[in-house]
Amino acid sequence: QVRVAESGGGLVQTGGSLRLSCVASGRTFGAYAMAWFRQAPGKEREFVATISRGGGSTWYGDSVKGRVTISRDNAKNTVYLQMNSLKPEDTAVYYCASTTLTAARAMSNITSYLSWGQGTQVTVSS
């Protein structure tokens, strides 16, 4: 599995935007489907989005659909999460994860993802 590290979190006002980045180690980044999850205090980890190995297919959680876009640049070993129209309920630690399964198969199943980053905090003020 690749090792991943997230960045780009911060404090933003309601309605604002942030772009999170996740850089992966290793030469085989393109062999992994990637995903973003988030976890708010006292809540379970929640699926945000996943992207196929080549970047051609994406899936989103219902709570963020229409407001976030996942993308990847395999030449840079990086996956992104562009978040717009942020709400206070988007406040959470955001995690990047990789899987050897296809994105269509892994989807929102946390146990499908074997490599996780340390997370990056996103705080949306009201």
Secondary structure, 3 states (H helix, E strand, C coil): CCCEEEECCEEEECCCCEEEEEEECCCCHHHCEEEEEEECCCCCCEEEEEECCCCCCEEECCCCCCCEEEEEEHHHCEEEEEECCCCHHHCEEEEEEEECCCHHHHCCCHHHCCEECCCEEEEEEC
